[in-house]
Each structure stands twice: as C-alpha cells, then as structure tokens.
Amino acid sequence: LCAAQQAGSLKTEGNPTMALKQCTKAEGCTTKEHKLVLDANWRWIHTTDGYKNCYTGNTWDSSICSDPDACAQGCALEAVDAAQYE
C-alpha cells in the first residue's frame, strides 16, 4: 500500500530538452537530447479543490494534512510549465 499526492491539473508540464554530449575515446562525441524534470521540492503543492498551499515554509498545513493519507488525498503536486523553466 502506498500514498502520494495527486497530480495537479492547473498547468501542463513543460519538460524542455537539453543537448548533452556523450564522448568515448573510440567514437568521439555525439550529442543527445534529454528531457529535463524539475524536482518535486521546487513544485507547488496545493489542495486538490483549489489554490490553498498544503505546505508552507517547512511545515505541512495540519488542517489539510492531518495524516499522510489525508495529505495524499487532499493535495496535488503541480506541473511546471515551459515558461517557469526559463
């Protein structure tokens, strides 16, 4: 059994790409595109039915998150859109 925040629905995930070089002595360097994802620590966690923060500063809002299961049901981890990655 596991519990996790719901997925937010207010924004669409931006996932920009970044070109990275992979180099070997035998084949030289090639460029590969990779998608970026911002860590959850930097994303907005809000109520599933509105815009109230579930987490402020360094504490969970006990009126929403009375226990881990309540928090998982009542909070959403929001996407980061392309403009926020810039």
Backbone as CSV, one residue per row, in Angstrom:
resi,resn,N_x,N_y,N_z,CA_x,CA_y,CA_z,C_x,C_y,C_z
1,LEU,0.848,-1.174,0.000,0.000,0.000,0.000,0.888,1.230,0.000
2,CYS,0.535,2.215,-0.814,1.309,3.453,-0.825,0.359,4.638,-0.966
3,ALA,0.857,5.801,-0.596,0.075,7.029,-0.711,0.968,8.108,-1.302
4,ALA,0.416,8.911,-2.184,1.170,10.002,-2.797,0.221,11.121,-3.169
5,GLN,0.770,12.332,-3.308,-0.058,13.452,-3.711,-0.667,13.176,-5.080
6,GLN,-1.775,13.827,-5.331,-2.442,13.747,-6.623,-1.655,14.579,-7.641
7,ALA,-1.869,14.327,-8.905,-1.246,15.142,-9.955,-2.053,16.421,-10.126
8,GLY,-1.368,17.552,-10.184,-2.046,18.827,-10.411,-2.592,18.909,-11.822
9,SER,-3.575,19.782,-12.002,-4.192,19.914,-13.329,-4.287,21.369,-13.784
10,LEU,-3.621,22.269,-13.072,-3.714,23.688,-13.411,-2.748,24.093,-14.526
11,LYS,-1.686,23.348,-14.698,-0.678,23.658,-15.716,-0.307,22.391,-16.476
12,THR,0.301,22.587,-17.649,0.810,21.477,-18.448,2.317,21.426,-18.282
13,GLU,2.846,20.249,-18.019,4.284,20.085,-17.810,5.057,20.542,-19.047
14,GLY,6.103,21.349,-18.824,6.873,21.926,-19.914,7.945,21.010,-20.466
15,ASN,8.677,20.323,-19.614,9.748,19.406,-19.999,10.619,19.884,-21.159
16,PRO,11.385,20.957,-20.967,12.293,21.363,-22.048,13.377,20.313,-22.254
17,THR,14.021,20.386,-23.395,15.112,19.458,-23.673,16.444,20.169,-23.516
18,MET,17.471,19.382,-23.270,18.828,19.906,-23.147,19.756,18.984,-23.932
19,ALA,20.617,19.578,-24.729,21.568,18.794,-25.503,22.774,18.465,-24.623
20,LEU,23.080,17.181,-24.533,24.241,16.729,-23.769,25.156,15.953,-24.693
21,LYS,26.441,16.111,-24.488,27.414,15.372,-25.299,27.869,14.136,-24.548
22,GLN,27.935,13.032,-25.284,28.459,11.780,-24.745,29.697,11.457,-25.557
23,CYS,30.815,11.321,-24.875,32.092,11.135,-25.572,32.766,9.836,-25.161
24,THR,33.316,9.167,-26.167,34.146,7.989,-25.918,35.428,8.156,-26.711
25,LYS,36.460,7.504,-26.270,37.737,7.578,-26.965,37.623,6.961,-28.362
26,ALA,36.873,5.880,-28.471,36.747,5.161,-29.739,35.873,5.886,-30.756
27,GLU,34.771,6.507,-30.305,33.806,7.083,-31.246,33.734,8.598,-31.225
28,GLY,34.504,9.237,-30.373,34.419,10.692,-30.279,33.153,11.105,-29.545
29,CYS,32.619,12.281,-29.886,31.460,12.821,-29.174,30.208,12.823,-30.041
30,THR,29.101,12.495,-29.419,27.802,12.598,-30.067,26.889,13.409,-29.146
31,THR,25.950,14.111,-29.749,25.011,14.922,-28.986,23.690,14.173,-28.866
32,LYS,23.159,14.169,-27.641,21.869,13.532,-27.399,20.975,14.524,-26.669
33,GLU,19.692,14.542,-27.058,18.704,15.403,-26.411,18.078,14.648,-25.237
34,HIS,17.961,15.317,-24.107,17.351,14.724,-22.917,16.320,15.689,-22.342
35,LYS,15.208,15.155,-21.851,14.166,15.966,-21.214,14.588,16.312,-19.791
36,LEU,14.268,17.538,-19.368,14.524,17.974,-18.001,13.245,17.846,-17.191
37,VAL,13.393,17.548,-15.904,12.261,17.487,-14.982,12.684,18.165,-13.693
38,LEU,11.883,19.099,-13.237,12.172,19.811,-12.004,11.753,18.969,-10.807
39,ASP,12.623,18.877,-9.821,12.383,18.090,-8.621,11.109,18.549,-7.901
40,ALA,10.437,17.628,-7.254,9.196,17.931,-6.535,9.399,18.986,-5.453
41,ASN,10.591,19.076,-4.912,10.878,20.057,-3.866,10.655,21.493,-4.342
42,TRP,10.698,21.730,-5.648,10.551,23.074,-6.209,9.191,23.292,-6.854
43,ARG,8.277,22.365,-6.673,6.946,22.463,-7.275,5.912,22.894,-6.240
44,TRP,4.818,23.457,-6.715,3.747,23.913,-5.846,2.873,22.730,-5.450
45,ILE,2.632,22.580,-4.155,1.737,21.556,-3.639,0.530,22.281,-3.051
46,HIS,-0.631,22.082,-3.651,-1.840,22.801,-3.256,-3.007,21.836,-3.095
47,THR,-4.117,22.340,-2.540,-5.292,21.493,-2.366,-5.836,21.060,-3.723
48,THR,-6.425,19.886,-3.742,-6.968,19.363,-4.999,-8.202,20.125,-5.452
49,ASP,-8.852,20.829,-4.534,-10.069,21.558,-4.890,-9.871,23.073,-4.924
50,GLY,-8.635,23.522,-4.990,-8.412,24.965,-5.023,-6.944,25.344,-5.099
51,TYR,-6.652,26.498,-4.532,-5.322,27.080,-4.656,-4.603,27.241,-3.320
52,LYS,-5.124,26.632,-2.262,-4.520,26.767,-0.941,-3.275,25.886,-0.849
53,ASN,-2.187,26.459,-0.318,-0.949,25.700,-0.144,-1.134,24.584,0.873
54,CYS,-0.633,23.411,0.558,-0.621,22.303,1.523,0.636,22.376,2.381
55,TYR,1.660,23.013,1.850,2.964,23.070,2.512,3.456,24.499,2.421
56,THR,3.798,25.092,3.561,4.297,26.466,3.580,5.538,26.522,4.451
57,GLY,6.589,27.123,3.916,7.845,27.191,4.670,8.436,25.808,4.817
58,ASN,8.386,25.285,6.031,8.907,23.929,6.248,7.919,23.058,7.014
59,THR,6.621,23.378,6.886,5.609,22.575,7.584,4.393,22.314,6.698
60,TRP,3.767,21.150,6.917,2.524,20.798,6.247,1.382,21.462,6.992
61,ASP,0.373,21.899,6.259,-0.816,22.504,6.861,-1.643,21.386,7.508
62,SER,-1.707,21.383,8.836,-2.381,20.293,9.552,-3.898,20.273,9.328
63,SER,-4.476,21.381,8.851,-5.910,21.370,8.553,-6.210,20.576,7.280
64,ILE,-5.203,20.381,6.441,-5.340,19.594,5.211,-4.659,18.241,5.381
65,CYS,-3.508,18.267,5.999,-2.660,17.081,6.138,-2.623,16.609,7.591
66,SER,-3.737,16.113,8.065,-3.787,15.608,9.437,-2.998,14.310,9.591
67,ASP,-2.843,13.583,8.493,-2.019,12.371,8.457,-1.599,12.152,6.995
68,PRO,-0.652,11.258,6.743,-0.164,11.061,5.366,-1.253,10.709,4.354
69,ASP,-2.211,9.887,4.738,-3.276,9.506,3.797,-4.162,10.693,3.436
70,ALA,-4.493,11.523,4.439,-5.309,12.720,4.177,-4.564,13.674,3.263
71,CYS,-3.284,13.796,3.479,-2.457,14.678,2.649,-2.402,14.162,1.200
72,ALA,-2.232,12.872,1.060,-2.180,12.278,-0.280,-3.483,12.483,-1.031
73,GLN,-4.589,12.392,-0.343,-5.890,12.579,-0.972,-6.227,14.040,-1.229
74,GLY,-5.786,14.922,-0.341,-6.204,16.318,-0.418,-5.253,17.270,-1.102
75,CYS,-4.055,16.787,-1.473,-3.055,17.683,-2.062,-2.627,17.219,-3.448
76,ALA,-2.273,18.194,-4.287,-1.824,17.914,-5.648,-0.456,18.549,-5.870
77,LEU,0.413,17.815,-6.532,1.736,18.304,-6.913,1.612,18.880,-8.318
78,GLU,1.803,20.203,-8.451,1.525,20.880,-9.714,2.664,20.746,-10.718
79,ALA,2.284,20.786,-11.981,3.259,20.756,-13.085,4.031,22.074,-13.127
80,VAL,5.124,22.065,-13.861,5.913,23.275,-14.125,5.830,23.513,-15.624
81,ASP,5.257,24.644,-16.022,5.107,24.893,-17.459,6.412,25.397,-18.070
82,ALA,6.459,25.454,-19.389,7.690,25.802,-20.112,8.232,27.161,-19.684
83,ALA,7.365,28.139,-19.453,7.818,29.487,-19.069,8.516,29.472,-17.721
84,GLN,8.098,28.613,-16.820,8.721,28.551,-15.491,10.109,27.935,-15.534
85,TYR,10.427,27.186,-16.559,11.762,26.610,-16.673,12.787,27.659,-17.118
86,GLU,12.329,28.766,-17.674,13.258,29.793,-18.188,13.782,30.678,-17.094
